[in-house]
Amino acid sequence: MALDYTLYLVTDSTPAVLGEKKLEDVVQAAVDGGATIVQYREKHSETADMIKTAESLHAVCQKSNTPLIINDRVDVALAIKAQGVHLGQTDMNIVVARQMLGPEAIIGVTVSSLEEAMTAMKAGADYLGIGKVYATPTKADTKSIIGPAGVRDILEGISLFESRKIPTVAIGGLNAKNIQRVMFKSQAKSKGLDGVAVVSAIVAADDAKTAAQDLRGLVKKSPAFFKEPVNQIKEVNELLGRVNAVIREVGLQKPLCHNMTNLVVQNFAANVALAIGSSPIMANNGDEASELAALGGSLVVNMGSVTPEAIMNYERAAQAYNSCGGPVLFDPVGAGATKLRRDAVRRMMANCYFEVLKGNENEIRVLLGDVSTQQKGVDSSASASSELVKATLARDLAARERCVVVLTGEIDYLSDSTRTYAVENGHPYLSHITGTGCTLGTTIAACLAAHREDKLLATLSAMLMFEIASERASIRLDVKGPGTFVPAFIDELFGVAQLAKQSGDGWSSWLASAKVKEIKLPTRTISSGSGEGLANE
C-alpha cells in the first residue's frame, strides 16, 4: 500500500517541548489536522512505559488508519504490532530488523549522505529521512547538519542510481517558516521530497490541529516566491532585444526598492534608484518589512553590518518578502573576511531564499562553502581564475540555490544554472567609489520588481544599464576622476533609462555598446558540500 509521507509527525515527550499536554491528545489533534504518519520517539522511558504509551498512540492512529512508526525499538514495535520502525545510523541493522518484523513492516532510515542513502536502499529501507537539515533543540549536535543543499545532493544522487523509487522526507529543524523553502531548494532535477518530518512545530504548538493543518497546506502548495519560468530566451541578441522593455517597465511601474545597507551608501543608492525610475526606501528595521513587502517591490540586503541585531533584521526582512513573493537580492559583503561574517552568511543562506545572489569571486566561493577563502575586506582582490572557473562557480551556485548568480569583477559572470553569460561592460572608476557594488544591487532589484517572468533577463538588463552608463559617463569632458564621475554617472543612468523609455520595446542605440557572450559549460556534477550553516528550529 502506498503511504502518504506529506506530514510526518515525530513525537517528543520532554517537558521542554510537550509542556503539560498529554502526548495522546497532541497526536490525536495532529492526526485530525492532517498528519499522515506518526513516529513515536522516546529515549528515556523504561520499556514497559514505552509499550503502554505506544499502545495508546496506536489506538489513536488506528481510528484514522494513520501508520504508527516506532523510533529505534523493534521490540516495542513487535509488542504493539506497530506498522514499522525508524532506524538511525547507529541503531539495529536493517536486514536484522526486517527478519524480526517481516516483509510487510515499514522500515525507515535516517541518512545524511549519499553513501548512507545508497546503503539503506540496498538493505531494503522503505523510505529515507534525510537530514538533519538544521540544528534543533531535540538534537543539538551539529555533525550531520546538511542544509537544503545537502538534501538536494542526496536526492540528485539517488535519482541517478536508484533501481526503485523510494519515498523521502526531510527532517531536522523544520517549521512553518522554512518548510516551503526547504522543499523548493532541495528539489533535484528529477526528484523532490515526498514530505517533511516535524517535531516541535506540532508538539510544542498551543493548537496541534491547526499547526498540522497549516503545515500540510504549506507542503502542498508552491511558495509565493516561486515563479514558473516562461519564455526563457538563451540567444544573446534576443535577450538584448528585450532589455529596453524591462527598463521601461521600471519607469512605468516605479516599484519600491527597499534597501538594507550601511549609512555610507544610502544616499548614493537612493539617487541611483530615483535615476532609473524606481522608488527607494532605506529601512534597516526588519519589523516593518512585512508592510513594505506588501507594497509589491523588492528588497536588497547588503550585509555591511554583522551585529546580531543587524543579522536578525536582515533575516526578518528577507523572510517577509519571501512570504509574499517579493524578489530579494543578497550581497554578502566581505563574506570571507572573518568567521563572524562567514557564520552570518551561513545563517542567511539557511533561513532565507534569494532570487539573486551577487558577490565577487571570494564571496561566491564562501557561499558555495569554501571555508579556506580569506578576504582582506569588502573589496574584490585580483583573481587569477580562468573564465571557465568563474563561470562554473556562478553556474554551480545558481543550480544549488535555484536562483540567479552574479559574480562581479573586471568581467562579470551571470547564470541561472541553465544559461551562463559573461558581461564585459563597465569602467574602472566603479572600483574607486564606495557603494557601486551596492547600487548595482539596487538597480538589479528594481528590474526584478518590474519584470518577474525572467529573473536572468531582469538582472542582465540592470547590469547593462548600470555598466554602460558608467562607460558613457567616463568619456564626458566634465569627468576628471572618481569625484566628478559620480554625478555624471547618475546623469547617464537617468539618460539610459530615458532612452529605453523612448525606444519602446525594441532596440536602442545605447545597447550597441553591450558586450555579452554566452558561456557553454560542461555538465554540472553533484556538489560535495551544502555551504549552509545552522539554524535553530
C-alpha atoms as one frame of an Amber mdcrd trajectory, in Angstrom:
protein
   0.000   0.000   0.000   1.371   3.408  -0.966   1.830   5.663   2.042   1.357
   9.411   2.236   4.528  10.991   3.623   3.333  14.596   3.303   3.350  15.447
   7.003   5.327  13.061   9.183   4.989  13.775  12.914   7.810  12.742  15.246
   6.799  12.897  18.899   8.755  14.396  21.782   7.670  13.801  25.363  10.204
  16.080  27.048   8.658  18.870  29.152  10.604  21.499  27.222   8.678  20.588
  24.063   5.463  18.869  25.151   4.871  21.017  28.208   1.985  19.867  30.367
  -0.060  18.469  27.479  -0.843  14.769  27.079   1.028  13.181  24.215  -2.049
  11.188  23.162  -4.076  14.399  22.906  -1.403  16.079  20.803  -1.191  13.120
  18.419  -4.991  12.953  18.114  -5.133  16.646  17.286  -2.256  16.339  14.809
  -3.888  13.420  13.010  -7.176  15.319  12.906  -5.265  18.239  11.389  -3.655
  16.200   8.638  -0.565  14.423   9.956  -0.147  11.430   7.619   2.356   9.328
   9.616   3.268   9.338  13.303   6.584   8.239  14.750   6.753   7.576  18.471
  10.188   8.586  19.705  11.134   8.111  23.337  14.707   7.934  24.572  14.343
   7.984  28.357  11.391   5.824  29.490  11.502   2.233  30.638  10.375  -0.408
  28.158   7.119  -1.147  29.985   6.178   2.551  29.996   7.075   2.865  26.331
   4.822  -0.048  25.406   1.961   1.445  27.378   2.282   4.834  25.656   2.789
   3.219  22.262  -0.418   1.216  22.689  -2.338   4.412  23.437  -0.872   6.162
  20.400  -1.577   3.142  18.223  -5.219   3.234  19.255  -5.384   6.912  18.301
  -3.754   6.314  14.915  -5.828   3.249  14.042  -9.043   5.275  14.134  -7.868
   7.202  11.064  -5.693   4.485   9.511  -2.594   6.563  10.204   0.580   4.439
  10.335   2.438   4.423  13.653   6.203   4.006  13.423   8.382   3.311  16.471
  11.753   5.003  16.671  14.632   2.551  17.116  12.869  -0.012  19.344  11.989
  -3.072  17.285  10.856  -4.849  20.446   8.268  -2.171  21.193   7.039  -2.242
  17.581   6.583  -6.002  17.813   4.845  -5.773  21.181   2.096  -3.424  19.969
   2.016  -4.543  16.310   3.031  -1.120  15.021   3.341  -0.599  11.283   7.105
  -0.313  11.419  10.266   1.224  12.845  12.590   4.089  12.072  16.304   3.423
  12.461  19.277   5.731  12.874  22.780   5.054  11.638  23.807   3.529  14.988
  20.611   1.521  15.528  19.816  -2.069  14.588  20.857  -3.315  11.156  18.042
  -3.026   8.584  18.352  -6.648   7.491  18.035  -7.897  11.064  15.072  -5.589
  11.709  13.398  -6.912   8.564  13.891 -10.511   9.675  12.268  -9.718  13.020
   9.396  -7.563  11.729   8.555  -9.354   8.483   8.224  -8.242   4.870   5.173
  -6.023   5.377   6.728  -3.788   8.029   7.679  -0.222   7.170  11.353   0.431
   7.861  12.716   3.944   7.522  16.303   5.094   7.950  17.880   8.460   8.758
  20.637   9.396   6.296  22.859  12.460   5.985  24.973  11.493   2.967  24.542
   9.856  -0.408  26.631   6.894   0.757  24.318   6.295   3.721  21.280   6.654
   1.468  22.566   4.119  -1.047  23.465   1.676   1.718  20.000   1.954   3.261
  18.297   1.464  -0.090  20.343  -1.626  -0.896  19.497  -3.057   2.527  15.775
  -2.688   1.837  14.698   0.565   3.506  11.131   1.601   2.642  11.767   5.333
   2.990  14.571   7.735   3.895  14.559  10.512   6.471  17.152  12.967   5.107
  18.886  15.307   7.497  19.406  16.941   9.825  18.517  19.906   7.675  19.072
  22.333  10.549  20.137  22.046  14.171  17.291  21.513  16.610  16.673  21.734
  20.348  15.878  17.989  20.345  19.191  17.080  18.692  21.719  19.820  19.336
  24.816  18.165  17.837  25.871  19.712  14.557  27.990  16.977  12.945  25.390
  15.926  10.404  23.791  19.292   9.546  23.461  19.256   5.758  21.081  22.110
   4.902  18.638  22.078   1.979  21.544  21.820  -0.474  22.756  18.646   1.218
  19.263  17.192   0.910  19.269  18.127  -2.749  22.595  16.387  -3.362  21.253
  13.172  -1.834  18.038  13.372  -3.873  20.025  14.042  -7.025  22.323  11.112
  -6.301  19.646   8.543  -5.589  17.648   9.680  -8.627  20.621   8.738 -10.780
  21.301   5.382  -9.182  18.109   4.073  -7.638  16.676   0.925  -9.174  13.400
   1.597  -7.386  11.589   4.742  -6.357  11.958   5.384  -2.645   9.979   7.980
  -0.669  11.946  10.669   1.162  11.216  13.164   3.916  13.433  15.939   5.224
  13.979  16.098   8.959  15.630  18.468  11.404  14.547  21.931  12.472  11.611
  22.204  10.097   8.725  24.554  10.826   6.204  26.824   9.152   8.855  29.455
   8.417  11.191  27.204   6.461   9.266  24.197   5.109   8.465  25.687   1.712
  11.984  26.992   1.277  13.455  23.578   2.123  11.087  21.796  -0.258  11.970
  24.284  -3.011  15.741  24.486  -2.533  16.152  20.726  -2.114  14.365  19.879
  -5.369  16.696  17.879  -7.628  16.311  17.715 -11.384  14.132  14.597 -11.374
  13.343  14.000  -7.704  11.906  16.059  -4.875  10.906  15.383  -1.297   7.713
  13.454  -0.620   7.142  15.257   2.637   8.622  16.726   5.793   9.115  15.398
   9.308   8.378  17.825  12.117   8.644  17.705  15.893   8.318  20.970  17.833
   6.303  22.664  15.076   3.369  20.466  16.142   4.190  19.021  19.562   5.072
  22.404  21.081   2.181  24.243  19.397  -0.700  25.537  21.510  -3.108  24.104
  18.936  -1.655  20.960  17.350  -4.580  20.503  14.964  -4.276  23.979  13.490
  -0.491  23.650  13.340  -0.815  20.389  11.394  -3.378  21.889   9.025  -1.149
  24.881   8.337   1.978  22.781   7.842   0.263  20.362   5.493  -1.063  23.276
   3.472   2.433  24.737   3.155   3.852  21.423   1.950   1.133  21.039  -0.661
   1.428  24.454  -2.312   4.251  26.216  -4.102   5.980  29.017  -2.185   4.974
  32.566  -3.012   8.481  33.400  -4.214   8.443  30.670  -6.873   7.511  31.784
 -10.369   7.311  29.158 -13.104   9.859  30.148 -15.780   8.245  31.196 -19.049
   9.743  32.044 -22.441  13.343  31.821 -21.273  15.477  33.185 -24.091  19.054
  31.978 -24.482  20.376  33.653 -27.621  22.265  36.849 -26.721  20.776  39.108
 -29.396  17.252  38.058 -28.451  17.975  38.866 -24.814  19.392  42.263 -25.750
  16.288  42.919 -27.811  14.189  42.721 -24.638  16.352  44.832 -22.344  14.641
  48.117 -23.209  11.230  46.682 -22.327  12.452  45.667 -18.870  13.972  49.086
 -18.155  10.874  50.816 -19.482   8.726  48.792 -17.070  10.777  50.123 -14.154
   9.887  53.671 -15.175   6.229  52.834 -15.708   5.722  50.832 -12.515   8.079
  52.841 -10.266   8.477  49.799  -7.974   9.517  50.188  -4.375  13.184  49.283
  -3.876  13.777  48.542  -0.204  17.467  48.848   0.660  19.045  47.473   3.801
  22.531  48.911   3.605  25.027  50.979   5.568  24.785  54.727   6.126  27.727
  55.450   3.819  25.877  54.085   0.790  22.265  55.052   1.484  22.272  58.456
  -0.238  24.036  57.066  -3.338  21.658  54.092  -3.518  18.597  56.327  -3.213
  19.808  58.585  -6.023  20.557  55.618  -8.289  17.085  54.199  -7.661  15.453
  57.535  -8.472  17.551  57.966 -11.618  16.370  54.672 -13.113  12.728  55.293
 -12.172  12.359  53.236  -9.017  11.030  54.415  -5.663  13.672  53.912  -2.928
  13.335  53.447   0.789  16.217  52.946   3.206  14.901  50.860   6.104  17.060
  48.597   8.257  14.413  47.571  10.799  13.091  44.110   9.973   9.904  44.699
  11.950   8.482  46.976   9.252   9.445  44.704   6.361   6.090  42.899   6.195
   4.239  46.133   5.489   6.840  47.264   2.959   6.862  43.877   1.238   3.098
  44.119   0.771   3.640  47.157  -1.477   4.888  44.907  -4.282   8.520  45.948
  -4.511  11.849  44.250  -3.941  14.487  44.030  -1.233  18.267  44.484  -1.331
  20.262  43.135   1.597  23.834  44.426   1.588  25.492  42.699   4.506  27.546
  45.655   5.684  26.964  45.277   9.400  27.072  41.840  11.027  25.925  42.635
  14.538  23.401  40.153  15.953  20.685  42.794  15.656  21.563  43.532  12.030
  21.530  39.872  11.013  18.192  39.366  12.766  16.760  42.342  10.849  18.133
  41.104   7.504  16.619  37.689   8.148  13.212  39.033   9.164  13.045  41.303
   6.158  14.052  38.613   3.665  11.526  36.183   5.123   8.802  38.840   4.908
   9.489  39.322   1.206   9.721  35.532   0.715   6.280  35.166   2.273   4.584
  37.472  -0.211   6.699  36.634  -3.249   8.756  39.826  -3.376  12.191  39.476
  -5.010  15.211  39.592  -2.701  18.841  40.247  -3.650  21.589  39.322  -1.204
  25.074  40.834  -1.366  27.279  39.036   1.222  29.724  41.916   1.613  33.135
  40.744   2.817  31.781  37.245   3.391  35.235  35.692   3.625  36.878  38.357
   5.765  36.073  36.970   9.232  34.498  33.968  10.911  31.691  36.230  12.123
  30.829  37.148   8.534  31.048  33.551   7.331  28.677  32.484  10.122  26.285
  35.318   9.259  26.264  34.262   5.611  25.520  30.641   6.521  22.623  31.760
   8.684  21.157  33.956   5.949  21.534  31.263   3.309  19.931  28.655   5.555
  16.967  30.774   6.614  16.074  32.795   3.504  15.563  32.434  -0.241  17.195
  34.895  -2.603  16.213  35.483  -6.216  19.668  36.908  -6.882  22.995  36.338
  -5.144  25.628  38.931  -6.039  29.261  38.957  -4.995  32.855  38.977  -6.100
  34.692  35.701  -6.634  35.754  35.338  -2.999  32.224  35.977  -1.759  30.720
  33.488  -4.220  33.251  30.878  -3.089  32.158  31.419   0.524  28.514  30.972
  -0.471  29.493  27.676  -2.080  31.047  26.538   1.192  34.758  27.199   0.600
  35.929  27.788   4.177  39.514  28.423   3.039  38.583  31.665   1.262  40.043
  34.708   3.024  39.274  38.329   2.127  41.130  41.392   3.367  37.983  43.484
   3.299  34.951  44.226   1.179  36.912  44.944  -1.992  37.429  42.390  -4.720
  41.043  41.289  -4.918  42.690  40.447  -8.235  41.784  36.995  -9.469  43.917
  34.523 -11.376  40.958  32.233 -12.047  40.052  31.454 -15.624  36.812  32.341
 -17.344  35.760  28.707 -17.121  36.346  28.590 -13.369  34.443  31.798 -12.659
  31.548  30.905 -14.926  31.350  27.466 -13.313  31.282  28.977  -9.824  28.329
  31.151 -10.823  26.544  28.269 -12.558  27.018  25.817  -9.679  25.767  28.237
  -7.024  22.774  29.127  -9.200  21.955  25.422  -9.596  22.279  24.715  -5.903
  20.189  27.686  -4.777  17.741  27.725  -7.720  18.373  31.418  -8.301  20.355
  33.868 -10.422  24.002  34.471  -9.506  26.115  37.490 -10.449  29.860  37.048
  -9.960  31.358  40.526 -10.226  34.844  41.526 -11.279  36.667  43.044 -14.229
  34.386  40.772 -16.240  31.053  39.842 -14.670  29.510  36.382 -14.907  25.779
  35.807 -14.802  23.975  32.458 -14.514  20.641  30.874 -13.655  22.240  27.387
 -13.985  20.821  26.701 -17.464  22.102  29.929 -19.056  25.514  31.445 -18.309
  26.974  34.666 -19.730  29.985  36.938 -19.458  29.325  40.687 -19.362  32.377
  42.785 -20.216  30.938  46.267 -19.759  31.777  48.751 -17.028  34.597  51.177
 -16.223  37.491  51.105 -13.709  36.125  54.227 -11.981  33.408  51.996 -10.491
  36.034  50.234  -8.369  37.293  53.551  -6.953  33.958  54.662  -5.481  32.326
  53.398  -2.306  28.983  51.739  -2.864  28.944  50.966  -6.577  28.526  47.257
  -5.858  25.650  48.016  -3.510  23.981  50.322  -6.015  24.319  47.735  -8.773
  22.268  45.594  -6.389  19.719  48.398  -6.126  19.467  48.565  -9.918  19.056
  44.801 -10.249  16.392  44.709  -7.538  14.378  47.438  -9.256  14.399  45.490
 -12.519  13.449  42.277 -10.692  10.442  44.009  -9.167   9.283  45.275 -12.561
   9.966  42.101 -14.551   9.397  38.818 -12.715   8.897  36.487 -15.665  12.619
  36.003 -16.352  14.943  36.819 -13.453  18.068  36.444 -15.558  16.800  38.860
 -18.209  15.861  41.378 -15.494  19.318  41.042 -13.941  21.117  41.361 -17.267
  19.056  44.462 -18.130  20.091  46.110 -14.874  23.746  45.193 -15.316  23.869
  46.637 -18.820  22.067  49.823 -17.825  24.432  50.331 -14.882  27.677  49.397
 -16.597  27.072  51.098 -19.945  26.047  54.252 -18.059  29.448  54.137 -16.343
  31.168  53.925 -19.727  29.147  56.833 -21.087  29.950  58.915 -18.008  33.683
  58.168 -18.144  34.139  59.785 -21.567  32.377  63.019 -20.692  34.595  66.105
 -20.778  33.461  67.170 -17.319  34.713  63.913 -15.754  38.279  64.186 -14.436
  38.292  61.274 -11.995  36.162  59.380  -9.458  34.914  62.549  -7.747  33.449
  64.105 -10.885  32.430  60.698 -12.201  29.675  60.103  -9.612  27.268  62.911
 -10.634  27.941  62.217 -14.307  27.228  58.532 -13.734  23.851  59.306 -12.135
  23.074  61.608 -15.075  23.905  58.864 -17.551  21.822  56.298 -15.649  18.910
  58.676 -15.955  19.721  59.193 -19.624  19.834  55.469 -20.410  16.511  54.983
 -18.646  15.022  57.770 -20.762  16.429  56.278 -23.972  14.866  52.938 -23.079
  11.558  54.641 -22.374  11.596  56.493 -25.700  12.557  53.467 -27.794   9.718
  51.274 -26.532  10.238  47.535 -26.576  12.740  47.388 -29.393  16.437  48.015
 -29.938  18.099  51.243 -28.803  21.411  52.807 -29.809  22.864  52.651 -26.307
  22.712  48.831 -26.433  25.237  48.830 -29.291  27.869  49.067 -26.526  26.710
  45.829 -24.849  29.428  43.186 -24.561  27.648  39.975 -23.655  28.621  36.460
 -24.655  27.212  33.073 -23.771  29.488  30.653 -21.900  28.990  26.976 -22.666
  29.947  24.849 -19.656  30.453  21.119 -19.064  27.619  19.258 -17.357  27.415
  20.005 -13.653  28.340  17.245 -11.186  26.868  16.707  -7.708  28.439  19.138
  -5.261  30.338  17.892  -2.257  29.009  20.287   0.344  25.980  22.364   1.200
  27.774  25.564   2.085  24.993  26.186   4.553  25.073  26.558   8.260  22.944
  26.177  11.284  19.555  27.476  12.214  17.597  26.735  15.324  14.173  25.190
  14.992
